[in-house]
Structures are given as structure tokens and as C-alpha cells.
Amino acid sequence: MLRLALSHVESRAVAEEVVQDAWLTVLRSLDRFERRSSLRTWVLGIVVNCARSRARTERRIVTTSSESGPVVDPVRFLPANHPRWPHHWAAEPTEWRTPEAELLVRETRSVILDAIDALPSTQREVVLLRDVEGLQSTEVCNILRITDTHQRVLLHRARSRVRNALERYFAATEAT
Amino acid sequence: MIVTDLPELPCRELVELVTDYLEDRLSPIDRARFEAHLTECEACRTYLEQFRETIRVLGRLPEESLSPEAREALLTAFRGWSRL
């Protein structure tokens, strides 16, 4: 919840205020909760609304998502006119020789959090709600008022960028 | 339809379709092309596995918690609320 708020505002202090505002809004409007969604989805929707309105008043520039362009750097692939393997990997991804536990240590986490931070805000909202909070796609579409197709585009771009960040991080640590 | 008759799905296009594949939103033909490519391309299998791993790790990030001050302020607000 705090992370979701943080994704819209500059400072942790402001994000904490957003969470407080959101909880108070929840309390005030609890009798208007219509059970069309789970309580959790409804509450997260309120957090998104509070965070967005706070971001508007702080005039934080809302980064719109770059939704075109490839998710993997084109230089990683062979050219279209390659005689044998057009558009196949030129620089193949190499297996992460990292035990799963390693992925959860602090350094890796901060790589992931930095990658999430660097995302355009709409992509960040979707990946936080879907993959971090674990909501279903229909719930995320309801909260953010976007279509399922748009939701998948944003989710894919966000996940790809986080994967790219992990790849760069592991390549750098293995090189040392 | 025989899978080998389908136009090949090159790696560069496959990486754009991974979420649609995982969410089961590919057309049957694209799904067949996707899977046919995977059986022959180790690099794309690695890519898919890393993508899945990324999703798993995202789902296991620890919850950010409020600072003690913010928590206290919120609890105070809650207490005030219940007295109304």
C-alpha cells in the first residue's frame, strides 16, 4: 500500500500521508462499499485515487508510458536480412546462475525496486497491483479503469524492464 | 494444422509476446508458433524462465511498512473515529 502511494509522490513522508488519507477515506465511505469487488481491491483503488490526486496537487509530472518500441534492445538480435537466422538472438540471454534465495537478498531487491521506480507511472501501477500485490487482471482493470489489453501491454513492458535490470545486474556481478 | 507449416516466430517477436503467452491470451496459431519456437530455441527458453523468475521475485517483495510516527497518527485517527 505504501509502495503504491510512493509510486506517485516524491517523498516517503507524503506517501505516508497518502496512506493515512486513504484509510480515512475507507472509513468514511465503508457504508458505500458495494461488494462488487473484494474489500482489498476496493481499498487499493482508494489508495490509487488518493495518491493520484495528491500527485496532481503537487504538480508532479505524470510520466506517460512509452508504449511503443521493443522491450528488448534491438542490438541483441540479428538483422532482418540475416541469411540464416533473421531476428534471432545475436547476444543470447545467459542463464542466471543464481540460487532463488539469492534473488531475495537485499542487493537484488534494491535492483528491482530501483527498476520499478524508474518505470513510467502507469506501468508502475500495473506491476505493483498485479505482481507485487497479486491482484487479478480484472481487478486491476477496474481500479485503474483501463482495458484488459492495455493492462497487459503495460504489465509486459514493466516486467520486461525489471527483467532487463536484473540481467544487467547479474552480468555485472558475474564479471567481477 | 501442422505446426511446422506455420510461419516461424523469431526470437525478437517472441520476447514481445511473453506476457500474452503466460496469461493465455495468444491466438491458438500464435500459441503454437510460440511453443514450436521454444522447443527449438534454448535462448528463448532461458528468456522465458528469467521472465517467470522476475514475476516470482516481484511477488515476494516484503511489504513496506509505515514509520512508527505515521502508524501512531493513523491509530489515533482510528480511535477518534470509533468514538464518533
Interface residues (C-beta under 8 A of the other chain):
Chain A: M1 L2 R3 L6 R12 E16 E17 V19 Q20 W23 L24 L27 P70 V71 V72 P74 F77 W85 P86 H87 H88 W89 E92 P93 T94 E95 W96 E100 L103 L104 T108 R109 I112 L113 V127 D131 V132 G134 S137 R152 L155 H156 R159 S160 V162 R163 L166 E167
Chain B: P10 C11 R12 E13 V15 E16 V18 T19 D20 E23 R25 C41 E42 A43 C44 T46 Y47 E49 Q50 F51 E53 T54 I55 R56 V57 L58 G59 R60 L61 P62 E63 E64 S65 L66 S67 A70 A73 L74 A77 F78 W81
